[in-house]
Structure formats: C-alpha cells, structure tokens
Amino acid sequence: MALNPHIRAIARASSEEAIQKLQRGGADAVVSPYITGGRRMATAALRPEVMHFVDGMITG
C-alpha cells in the first residue's frame, strides 16, 4: 500500500511543543485551538473592533 503524496495533512495540537513535533513529522498545517482561542480572547479584550472585523470577514 502506497501513501498519497498529494494529500494535505492538517493536525491539531494541544501545546507549542506538539506544534513543533507535528510540523517536523510532516503536517502541512497545525491548528492549536487553545493557542488560537487565547489570542482571540486577548484581542477581544484589548481591541474589540478588530474582533468584529475579523469575525465579519470569517463569516462573510
């Protein structure tokens, strides 16, 4: 059985260390909901107008 080199591998990480390991392991993209969520919370607290803009762009 051969691996498909055209598949895009996206992984979920729970820590900074895991992000680096998954990237070294060949993941094309790594998403960390904890890190992303924390950044969004900080932005919402410090610059709510930016969050409104970003949310509008994401939802269309």
PDB file of N, CA, C and O in Angstrom:
ATOM      1  N   MET A   1       0.846  -1.182   0.000  1.00  0.00           N
ATOM      2  CA  MET A   1       0.000   0.000   0.000  1.00  0.00           C
ATOM      3  C   MET A   1       0.891   1.245   0.000  1.00  0.00           C
ATOM      4  O   MET A   1       1.780   1.361   0.844  1.00  0.00           O
ATOM      5  N   ALA A   2       0.671   2.163  -0.918  1.00  0.00           N
ATOM      6  CA  ALA A   2       1.485   3.374  -1.046  1.00  0.00           C
ATOM      7  C   ALA A   2       0.753   4.561  -0.447  1.00  0.00           C
ATOM      8  O   ALA A   2      -0.477   4.616  -0.447  1.00  0.00           O
ATOM      9  N   LEU A   3       1.525   5.508   0.063  1.00  0.00           N
ATOM     10  CA  LEU A   3       0.956   6.739   0.600  1.00  0.00           C
ATOM     11  C   LEU A   3       0.742   7.738  -0.524  1.00  0.00           C
ATOM     12  O   LEU A   3       1.515   7.784  -1.480  1.00  0.00           O
ATOM     13  N   ASN A   4      -0.299   8.527  -0.405  1.00  0.00           N
ATOM     14  CA  ASN A   4      -0.614   9.534  -1.413  1.00  0.00           C
ATOM     15  C   ASN A   4       0.136  10.824  -1.086  1.00  0.00           C
ATOM     16  O   ASN A   4      -0.171  11.461  -0.078  1.00  0.00           O
ATOM     17  N   PRO A   5       1.108  11.227  -1.904  1.00  0.00           N
ATOM     18  CA  PRO A   5       1.892  12.439  -1.608  1.00  0.00           C
ATOM     19  C   PRO A   5       1.104  13.734  -1.826  1.00  0.00           C
ATOM     20  O   PRO A   5       1.579  14.809  -1.459  1.00  0.00           O
ATOM     21  N   HIS A   6      -0.087  13.648  -2.415  1.00  0.00           N
ATOM     22  CA  HIS A   6      -0.877  14.844  -2.709  1.00  0.00           C
ATOM     23  C   HIS A   6      -1.879  15.191  -1.607  1.00  0.00           C
ATOM     24  O   HIS A   6      -2.550  16.220  -1.683  1.00  0.00           O
ATOM     25  N   ILE A   7      -1.983  14.349  -0.597  1.00  0.00           N
ATOM     26  CA  ILE A   7      -2.913  14.628   0.500  1.00  0.00           C
ATOM     27  C   ILE A   7      -2.339  15.723   1.391  1.00  0.00           C
ATOM     28  O   ILE A   7      -1.159  15.699   1.739  1.00  0.00           O
ATOM     29  N   ARG A   8      -3.178  16.671   1.753  1.00  0.00           N
ATOM     30  CA  ARG A   8      -2.768  17.760   2.658  1.00  0.00           C
ATOM     31  C   ARG A   8      -3.063  17.311   4.083  1.00  0.00           C
ATOM     32  O   ARG A   8      -4.216  17.046   4.423  1.00  0.00           O
ATOM     33  N   ALA A   9      -2.041  17.223   4.910  1.00  0.00           N
ATOM     34  CA  ALA A   9      -2.183  16.758   6.288  1.00  0.00           C
ATOM     35  C   ALA A   9      -2.346  17.953   7.224  1.00  0.00           C
ATOM     36  O   ALA A   9      -1.472  18.816   7.299  1.00  0.00           O
ATOM     37  N   ILE A  10      -3.472  17.996   7.937  1.00  0.00           N
ATOM     38  CA  ILE A  10      -3.751  19.051   8.907  1.00  0.00           C
ATOM     39  C   ILE A  10      -3.895  18.381  10.267  1.00  0.00           C
ATOM     40  O   ILE A  10      -4.643  17.415  10.415  1.00  0.00           O
ATOM     41  N   ALA A  11      -3.172  18.900  11.262  1.00  0.00           N
ATOM     42  CA  ALA A  11      -3.155  18.277  12.578  1.00  0.00           C
ATOM     43  C   ALA A  11      -3.596  19.259  13.652  1.00  0.00           C
ATOM     44  O   ALA A  11      -3.502  20.474  13.478  1.00  0.00           O
ATOM     45  N   ARG A  12      -4.080  18.716  14.766  1.00  0.00           N
ATOM     46  CA  ARG A  12      -4.500  19.507  15.919  1.00  0.00           C
ATOM     47  C   ARG A  12      -3.481  19.310  17.037  1.00  0.00           C
ATOM     48  O   ARG A  12      -3.129  18.179  17.370  1.00  0.00           O
ATOM     49  N   ALA A  13      -3.012  20.412  17.613  1.00  0.00           N
ATOM     50  CA  ALA A  13      -2.018  20.341  18.682  1.00  0.00           C
ATOM     51  C   ALA A  13      -2.574  20.968  19.953  1.00  0.00           C
ATOM     52  O   ALA A  13      -3.398  21.882  19.904  1.00  0.00           O
ATOM     53  N   SER A  14      -2.108  20.459  21.092  1.00  0.00           N
ATOM     54  CA  SER A  14      -2.568  20.995  22.372  1.00  0.00           C
ATOM     55  C   SER A  14      -1.501  21.830  23.070  1.00  0.00           C
ATOM     56  O   SER A  14      -1.756  22.373  24.146  1.00  0.00           O
ATOM     57  N   SER A  15      -0.308  21.944  22.479  1.00  0.00           N
ATOM     58  CA  SER A  15       0.758  22.738  23.096  1.00  0.00           C
ATOM     59  C   SER A  15       1.734  23.214  22.027  1.00  0.00           C
ATOM     60  O   SER A  15       1.724  22.722  20.899  1.00  0.00           O
ATOM     61  N   GLU A  16       2.578  24.175  22.395  1.00  0.00           N
ATOM     62  CA  GLU A  16       3.611  24.680  21.483  1.00  0.00           C
ATOM     63  C   GLU A  16       4.561  23.546  21.086  1.00  0.00           C
ATOM     64  O   GLU A  16       4.956  23.436  19.925  1.00  0.00           O
ATOM     65  N   GLU A  17       4.920  22.715  22.050  1.00  0.00           N
ATOM     66  CA  GLU A  17       5.820  21.596  21.785  1.00  0.00           C
ATOM     67  C   GLU A  17       5.206  20.634  20.760  1.00  0.00           C
ATOM     68  O   GLU A  17       5.900  20.135  19.874  1.00  0.00           O
ATOM     69  N   ALA A  18       3.924  20.384  20.888  1.00  0.00           N
ATOM     70  CA  ALA A  18       3.234  19.485  19.963  1.00  0.00           C
ATOM     71  C   ALA A  18       3.196  20.071  18.556  1.00  0.00           C
ATOM     72  O   ALA A  18       3.294  19.335  17.574  1.00  0.00           O
ATOM     73  N   ILE A  19       3.054  21.389  18.454  1.00  0.00           N
ATOM     74  CA  ILE A  19       3.046  22.043  17.140  1.00  0.00           C
ATOM     75  C   ILE A  19       4.354  21.744  16.420  1.00  0.00           C
ATOM     76  O   ILE A  19       4.354  21.341  15.257  1.00  0.00           O
ATOM     77  N   GLN A  20       5.453  21.943  17.110  1.00  0.00           N
ATOM     78  CA  GLN A  20       6.763  21.715  16.502  1.00  0.00           C
ATOM     79  C   GLN A  20       6.950  20.259  16.106  1.00  0.00           C
ATOM     80  O   GLN A  20       7.494  19.975  15.039  1.00  0.00           O
ATOM     81  N   LYS A  21       6.508  19.336  16.948  1.00  0.00           N
ATOM     82  CA  LYS A  21       6.645  17.915  16.636  1.00  0.00           C
ATOM     83  C   LYS A  21       5.813  17.539  15.421  1.00  0.00           C
ATOM     84  O   LYS A  21       6.277  16.793  14.559  1.00  0.00           O
ATOM     85  N   LEU A  22       4.590  18.048  15.344  1.00  0.00           N
ATOM     86  CA  LEU A  22       3.731  17.728  14.209  1.00  0.00           C
ATOM     87  C   LEU A  22       4.273  18.318  12.911  1.00  0.00           C
ATOM     88  O   LEU A  22       4.174  17.693  11.855  1.00  0.00           O
ATOM     89  N   GLN A  23       4.842  19.517  12.983  1.00  0.00           N
ATOM     90  CA  GLN A  23       5.442  20.121  11.798  1.00  0.00           C
ATOM     91  C   GLN A  23       6.653  19.309  11.340  1.00  0.00           C
ATOM     92  O   GLN A  23       6.826  19.060  10.147  1.00  0.00           O
ATOM     93  N   ARG A  24       7.482  18.902  12.290  1.00  0.00           N
ATOM     94  CA  ARG A  24       8.637  18.062  11.940  1.00  0.00           C
ATOM     95  C   ARG A  24       8.187  16.722  11.380  1.00  0.00           C
ATOM     96  O   ARG A  24       8.871  16.129  10.547  1.00  0.00           O
ATOM     97  N   GLY A  25       7.028  16.244  11.842  1.00  0.00           N
ATOM     98  CA  GLY A  25       6.503  14.965  11.375  1.00  0.00           C
ATOM     99  C   GLY A  25       5.855  15.036  10.005  1.00  0.00           C
ATOM    100  O   GLY A  25       5.458  14.006   9.461  1.00  0.00           O
ATOM    101  N   GLY A  26       5.738  16.228   9.435  1.00  0.00           N
ATOM    102  CA  GLY A  26       5.254  16.353   8.075  1.00  0.00           C
ATOM    103  C   GLY A  26       3.881  16.978   7.914  1.00  0.00           C
ATOM    104  O   GLY A  26       3.363  17.023   6.798  1.00  0.00           O
ATOM    105  N   ALA A  27       3.281  17.456   8.979  1.00  0.00           N
ATOM    106  CA  ALA A  27       1.969  18.102   8.846  1.00  0.00           C
ATOM    107  C   ALA A  27       2.106  19.363   8.000  1.00  0.00           C
ATOM    108  O   ALA A  27       3.028  20.156   8.192  1.00  0.00           O
ATOM    109  N   ASP A  28       1.187  19.537   7.073  1.00  0.00           N
ATOM    110  CA  ASP A  28       1.199  20.735   6.230  1.00  0.00           C
ATOM    111  C   ASP A  28       0.690  21.954   6.996  1.00  0.00           C
ATOM    112  O   ASP A  28       1.132  23.077   6.752  1.00  0.00           O
ATOM    113  N   ALA A  29      -0.235  21.729   7.916  1.00  0.00           N
ATOM    114  CA  ALA A  29      -0.770  22.800   8.748  1.00  0.00           C
ATOM    115  C   ALA A  29      -1.068  22.230  10.125  1.00  0.00           C
ATOM    116  O   ALA A  29      -1.515  21.090  10.249  1.00  0.00           O
ATOM    117  N   VAL A  30      -0.818  23.025  11.156  1.00  0.00           N
ATOM    118  CA  VAL A  30      -1.101  22.608  12.522  1.00  0.00           C
ATOM    119  C   VAL A  30      -1.968  23.677  13.166  1.00  0.00           C
ATOM    120  O   VAL A  30      -1.641  24.864  13.121  1.00  0.00           O
ATOM    121  N   VAL A  31      -3.074  23.252  13.767  1.00  0.00           N
ATOM    122  CA  VAL A  31      -4.009  24.151  14.424  1.00  0.00           C
ATOM    123  C   VAL A  31      -4.008  23.832  15.916  1.00  0.00           C
ATOM    124  O   VAL A  31      -4.114  22.671  16.313  1.00  0.00           O
ATOM    125  N   SER A  32      -3.887  24.870  16.732  1.00  0.00           N
ATOM    126  CA  SER A  32      -3.966  24.713  18.174  1.00  0.00           C
ATOM    127  C   SER A  32      -5.146  25.532  18.683  1.00  0.00           C
ATOM    128  O   SER A  32      -5.053  26.756  18.781  1.00  0.00           O
ATOM    129  N   PRO A  33      -6.262  24.865  19.011  1.00  0.00           N
ATOM    130  CA  PRO A  33      -7.432  25.622  19.460  1.00  0.00           C
ATOM    131  C   PRO A  33      -7.187  26.399  20.754  1.00  0.00           C
ATOM    132  O   PRO A  33      -7.777  27.460  20.956  1.00  0.00           O
ATOM    133  N   TYR A  34      -6.331  25.888  21.623  1.00  0.00           N
ATOM    134  CA  TYR A  34      -6.053  26.585  22.881  1.00  0.00           C
ATOM    135  C   TYR A  34      -5.279  27.878  22.631  1.00  0.00           C
ATOM    136  O   TYR A  34      -5.605  28.920  23.201  1.00  0.00           O
ATOM    137  N   ILE A  35      -4.269  27.811  21.792  1.00  0.00           N
ATOM    138  CA  ILE A  35      -3.461  28.999  21.495  1.00  0.00           C
ATOM    139  C   ILE A  35      -4.285  30.002  20.692  1.00  0.00           C
ATOM    140  O   ILE A  35      -4.273  31.196  20.989  1.00  0.00           O
ATOM    141  N   THR A  36      -4.997  29.524  19.681  1.00  0.00           N
ATOM    142  CA  THR A  36      -5.832  30.401  18.866  1.00  0.00           C
ATOM    143  C   THR A  36      -6.927  31.048  19.710  1.00  0.00           C
ATOM    144  O   THR A  36      -7.185  32.245  19.588  1.00  0.00           O
ATOM    145  N   GLY A  37      -7.566  30.260  20.560  1.00  0.00           N
ATOM    146  CA  GLY A  37      -8.618  30.794  21.429  1.00  0.00           C
ATOM    147  C   GLY A  37      -8.089  31.837  22.395  1.00  0.00           C
ATOM    148  O   GLY A  37      -8.737  32.857  22.627  1.00  0.00           O
ATOM    149  N   GLY A  38      -6.922  31.588  22.955  1.00  0.00           N
ATOM    150  CA  GLY A  38      -6.321  32.552  23.872  1.00  0.00           C
ATOM    151  C   GLY A  38      -6.004  33.871  23.196  1.00  0.00           C
ATOM    152  O   GLY A  38      -6.231  34.941  23.760  1.00  0.00           O
ATOM    153  N   ARG A  39      -5.483  33.788  21.993  1.00  0.00           N
ATOM    154  CA  ARG A  39      -5.172  35.010  21.243  1.00  0.00           C
ATOM    155  C   ARG A  39      -6.441  35.784  20.906  1.00  0.00           C
ATOM    156  O   ARG A  39      -6.470  37.012  20.986  1.00  0.00           O
ATOM    157  N   ARG A  40      -7.493  35.054  20.528  1.00  0.00           N
ATOM    158  CA  ARG A  40      -8.769  35.716  20.208  1.00  0.00           C
ATOM    159  C   ARG A  40      -9.361  36.382  21.440  1.00  0.00           C
ATOM    160  O   ARG A  40      -9.915  37.478  21.349  1.00  0.00           O
ATOM    161  N   MET A  41      -9.247  35.725  22.597  1.00  0.00           N
ATOM    162  CA  MET A  41      -9.769  36.317  23.834  1.00  0.00           C
ATOM    163  C   MET A  41      -9.010  37.593  24.187  1.00  0.00           C
ATOM    164  O   MET A  41      -9.612  38.590  24.585  1.00  0.00           O
ATOM    165  N   ALA A  42      -7.690  37.556  24.039  1.00  0.00           N
ATOM    166  CA  ALA A  42      -6.889  38.745  24.331  1.00  0.00           C
ATOM    167  C   ALA A  42      -7.239  39.883  23.380  1.00  0.00           C
ATOM    168  O   ALA A  42      -7.368  41.032  23.802  1.00  0.00           O
ATOM    169  N   THR A  43      -7.391  39.564  22.108  1.00  0.00           N
ATOM    170  CA  THR A  43      -7.749  40.593  21.128  1.00  0.00           C
ATOM    171  C   THR A  43      -9.137  41.151  21.408  1.00  0.00           C
ATOM    172  O   THR A  43      -9.363  42.355  21.287  1.00  0.00           O
ATOM    173  N   ALA A  44     -10.076  40.266  21.787  1.00  0.00           N
ATOM    174  CA  ALA A  44     -11.433  40.725  22.095  1.00  0.00           C
ATOM    175  C   ALA A  44     -11.440  41.680  23.285  1.00  0.00           C
ATOM    176  O   ALA A  44     -12.224  42.628  23.323  1.00  0.00           O
ATOM    177  N   ALA A  45     -10.569  41.429  24.248  1.00  0.00           N
ATOM    178  CA  ALA A  45     -10.496  42.292  25.429  1.00  0.00           C
ATOM    179  C   ALA A  45      -9.804  43.613  25.125  1.00  0.00           C
ATOM    180  O   ALA A  45     -10.236  44.664  25.600  1.00  0.00           O
ATOM    181  N   LEU A  46      -8.742  43.568  24.344  1.00  0.00           N
ATOM    182  CA  LEU A  46      -7.926  44.759  24.109  1.00  0.00           C
ATOM    183  C   LEU A  46      -8.362  45.578  22.889  1.00  0.00           C
ATOM    184  O   LEU A  46      -8.246  46.804  22.880  1.00  0.00           O
ATOM    185  N   ARG A  47      -8.862  44.890  21.866  1.00  0.00           N
ATOM    186  CA  ARG A  47      -9.235  45.579  20.628  1.00  0.00           C
ATOM    187  C   ARG A  47     -10.498  44.965  20.046  1.00  0.00           C
ATOM    188  O   ARG A  47     -10.439  44.287  19.021  1.00  0.00           O
ATOM    189  N   PRO A  48     -11.631  45.192  20.680  1.00  0.00           N
ATOM    190  CA  PRO A  48     -12.872  44.555  20.233  1.00  0.00           C
ATOM    191  C   PRO A  48     -13.265  44.906  18.797  1.00  0.00           C
ATOM    192  O   PRO A  48     -13.899  44.099  18.118  1.00  0.00           O
ATOM    193  N   GLU A  49     -12.896  46.098  18.330  1.00  0.00           N
ATOM    194  CA  GLU A  49     -13.241  46.470  16.957  1.00  0.00           C
ATOM    195  C   GLU A  49     -12.532  45.570  15.951  1.00  0.00           C
ATOM    196  O   GLU A  49     -13.075  45.274  14.886  1.00  0.00           O
ATOM    197  N   VAL A  50     -11.325  45.139  16.287  1.00  0.00           N
ATOM    198  CA  VAL A  50     -10.589  44.219  15.411  1.00  0.00           C
ATOM    199  C   VAL A  50     -11.311  42.876  15.354  1.00  0.00           C
ATOM    200  O   VAL A  50     -11.426  42.274  14.286  1.00  0.00           O
ATOM    201  N   MET A  51     -11.797  42.408  16.501  1.00  0.00           N
ATOM    202  CA  MET A  51     -12.508  41.130  16.536  1.00  0.00           C
ATOM    203  C   MET A  51     -13.787  41.189  15.709  1.00  0.00           C
ATOM    204  O   MET A  51     -14.125  40.233  15.013  1.00  0.00           O
ATOM    205  N   HIS A  52     -14.489  42.301  15.785  1.00  0.00           N
ATOM    206  CA  HIS A  52     -15.707  42.443  14.987  1.00  0.00           C
ATOM    207  C   HIS A  52     -15.374  42.375  13.497  1.00  0.00           C
ATOM    208  O   HIS A  52     -16.096  41.754  12.716  1.00  0.00           O
ATOM    209  N   PHE A  53     -14.288  43.012  13.119  1.00  0.00           N
ATOM    210  CA  PHE A  53     -13.867  42.991  11.719  1.00  0.00           C
ATOM    211  C   PHE A  53     -13.487  41.578  11.286  1.00  0.00           C
ATOM    212  O   PHE A  53     -13.923  41.103  10.238  1.00  0.00           O
ATOM    213  N   VAL A  54     -12.671  40.914  12.099  1.00  0.00           N
ATOM    214  CA  VAL A  54     -12.221  39.556  11.761  1.00  0.00           C
ATOM    215  C   VAL A  54     -13.414  38.609  11.697  1.00  0.00           C
ATOM    216  O   VAL A  54     -13.518  37.809  10.767  1.00  0.00           O
ATOM    217  N   ASP A  55     -14.310  38.690  12.670  1.00  0.00           N
ATOM    218  CA  ASP A  55     -15.490  37.824  12.655  1.00  0.00           C
ATOM    219  C   ASP A  55     -16.336  38.074  11.421  1.00  0.00           C
ATOM    220  O   ASP A  55     -16.876  37.135  10.837  1.00  0.00           O
ATOM    221  N   GLY A  56     -16.455  39.322  11.023  1.00  0.00           N
ATOM    222  CA  GLY A  56     -17.204  39.640   9.812  1.00  0.00           C
ATOM    223  C   GLY A  56     -16.558  39.058   8.564  1.00  0.00           C
ATOM    224  O   GLY A  56     -17.253  38.605   7.654  1.00  0.00           O
ATOM    225  N   MET A  57     -15.241  39.068   8.518  1.00  0.00           N
ATOM    226  CA  MET A  57     -14.521  38.509   7.367  1.00  0.00           C
ATOM    227  C   MET A  57     -14.673  36.987   7.326  1.00  0.00           C
ATOM    228  O   MET A  57     -14.822  36.405   6.252  1.00  0.00           O
ATOM    229  N   ILE A  58     -14.634  36.358   8.474  1.00  0.00           N
ATOM    230  CA  ILE A  58     -14.715  34.897   8.534  1.00  0.00           C
ATOM    231  C   ILE A  58     -16.117  34.413   8.170  1.00  0.00           C
ATOM    232  O   ILE A  58     -16.265  33.447   7.421  1.00  0.00           O
ATOM    233  N   THR A  59     -17.147  35.081   8.695  1.00  0.00           N
ATOM    234  CA  THR A  59     -18.499  34.621   8.457  1.00  0.00           C
ATOM    235  C   THR A  59     -19.086  35.133   7.147  1.00  0.00           C
ATOM    236  O   THR A  59     -20.135  34.662   6.708  1.00  0.00           O
ATOM    237  N   GLY A  60     -18.424  36.079   6.533  1.00  0.00           N
ATOM    238  CA  GLY A  60     -18.887  36.558   5.228  1.00  0.00           C
ATOM    239  C   GLY A  60     -19.764  37.737   5.382  1.00  0.00           C
ATOM    240  O   GLY A  60     -20.250  38.279   4.389  1.00  0.00           O
TER     241      GLY A  60
END
